[in-house]
């Protein structure tokens, strides 16, 4: 979708109802669905984090940016994610966390980003994080710079591919809590995006679809 056309739908996206667990369940591993029915995540005393779901023009087409994390000792090693991370003392709020982390990880200038709306929080049981996603847009093409300490690769996902149902696949995986399970995932190039990031992507996708005429893409 041309970015100039996408921008026309932004006011409607801003007002669109969030779908929370209805959207998250579509891309949640079966073993995690029970957590989606439990809204009292605070009883686990989770750590807070925020991510930026950034939409921007590239060759005039709307794109969504994701990152491949570096390998490290931890449950999220080498996974695909949105730019983001945990709350720091310097952050005034979660929105600032998302913008700061996006700057630190991929070099996005916070001043170039307009935050459109917060999306539904996602609780991640293996790491006990409660993640707040924020949808943002940048009007100009973004020159990303990956932080080599945290990011292995930057992925730029065309919105047209994101909204195509063919981007959703079923894969067999071994996770931190189960072996050889079938999970729904997004396929981005040769990469598989599953778990919490896929759940956030599901809500973003459904909100955008509900805000535009999909057949016109």
Residue pairs with C-beta under 8 A, 6 or more apart in sequence:
1 61
1 62
1 159
1 160
1 163
1 217
2 60
2 61
2 62
3 56
3 57
3 60
3 61
3 62
4 60
6 55
6 62
6 159
7 137
7 139
9 208
9 211
9 212
10 116
10 137
12 211
12 212
13 116
13 117
13 135
13 207
13 208
13 211
14 116
14 117
16 207
16 210
16 211
17 210
18 119
18 120
18 203
18 207
19 120
19 203
19 206
19 207
20 120
20 203
21 36
21 37
21 120
22 206
23 120
23 199
23 202
23 203
23 205
23 206
23 207
24 36
24 120
24 122
24 199
24 200
24 202
24 203
25 33
25 36
26 184
26 202
26 206
27 168
27 184
27 185
27 186
27 194
27 198
27 199
27 201
27 202
28 36
28 184
28 199
29 175
29 178
29 181
29 183
29 184
29 194
29 195
30 181
30 182
30 183
31 175
31 177
31 178
31 181
32 125
32 195
35 123
35 125
41 121
41 123
41 130
44 123
44 128
45 128
46 123
46 128
46 129
46 130
47 86
47 87
47 127
47 128
47 129
47 130
48 86
48 87
48 94
48 97
48 129
48 130
48 131
48 132
49 84
49 85
49 86
49 87
49 97
49 129
49 130
49 131
49 132
50 84
50 85
50 87
50 94
50 95
50 97
50 98
50 101
50 131
50 132
50 133
50 134
51 81
51 82
51 83
51 84
51 85
51 98
51 101
51 131
51 132
51 133
51 134
51 200
52 82
52 83
52 84
52 98
52 99
52 101
52 102
52 108
52 113
52 133
52 134
52 136
53 64
53 82
53 119
53 133
53 134
53 135
53 136
53 200
53 201
53 204
54 64
54 65
54 82
54 83
54 102
54 108
54 113
54 136
54 137
54 138
54 142
55 62
55 63
55 64
55 135
55 136
55 137
55 138
55 159
56 62
56 63
56 65
56 137
56 138
56 139
56 140
56 141
56 142
57 63
57 138
57 139
57 140
57 141
58 141
58 142
58 156
58 158
59 141
61 158
61 159
61 160
62 158
62 159
62 160
63 156
63 157
63 158
63 159
64 156
64 157
64 158
64 159
64 162
64 204
65 82
65 83
65 106
65 142
65 144
65 154
65 155
65 156
65 157
66 80
66 81
66 82
66 154
66 155
66 157
66 188
66 193
66 197
67 80
67 81
67 82
67 83
67 105
67 106
67 146
67 151
67 152
67 153
67 154
67 155
68 78
68 79
68 80
68 151
68 152
68 153
68 154
68 155
68 191
69 76
69 77
69 78
69 79
69 80
69 81
69 150
69 151
69 152
70 77
70 78
70 148
70 149
70 150
70 151
70 152
71 77
71 78
71 152
74 127
75 126
75 127
75 176
76 127
78 152
79 195
79 197
80 155
80 188
80 191
80 192
80 193
80 197
81 197
82 133
82 197
82 200
83 98
83 101
83 102
83 105
83 106
83 108
84 97
84 98
84 101
84 102
84 105
84 131
84 133
85 97
85 101
85 104
85 105
86 97
86 129
87 94
87 97
88 97
88 100
90 100
91 97
91 100
94 118
94 132
94 134
95 115
95 118
95 134
97 132
98 115
98 132
98 133
98 134
98 136
99 108
99 110
99 113
99 115
99 136
100 110
102 108
102 110
102 113
103 109
103 110
104 147
104 150
105 146
105 147
105 150
105 151
106 144
106 145
106 146
106 147
106 151
106 154
107 143
107 144
107 145
107 146
107 147
108 138
108 142
108 144
112 138
112 139
112 140
112 142
113 136
113 137
113 138
114 136
114 137
114 138
114 139
115 134
115 135
115 136
116 135
116 136
116 137
117 134
117 135
118 132
118 133
118 134
118 135
119 132
119 133
119 134
119 135
119 200
119 203
119 204
119 207
120 133
120 203
121 130
121 131
121 132
121 133
122 130
122 131
122 133
122 196
122 199
122 200
123 129
123 130
123 131
124 130
124 131
124 195
124 196
125 177
126 175
126 176
126 177
131 196
131 200
133 200
133 203
133 204
135 204
144 154
146 152
146 153
146 154
155 188
155 189
155 191
157 188
159 208
160 217
161 167
161 188
162 186
162 201
162 205
163 205
163 208
163 209
163 214
163 217
167 186
167 187
167 188
168 184
168 185
168 186
168 187
169 184
169 185
169 186
169 187
169 192
170 182
170 183
170 184
170 185
171 182
171 183
171 185
171 192
171 194
172 180
172 181
172 182
172 183
173 180
173 181
173 183
173 194
174 180
174 181
175 181
175 183
175 195
183 194
183 195
184 194
184 198
185 192
185 193
185 194
185 198
186 192
186 193
186 194
186 198
186 201
187 193
193 201
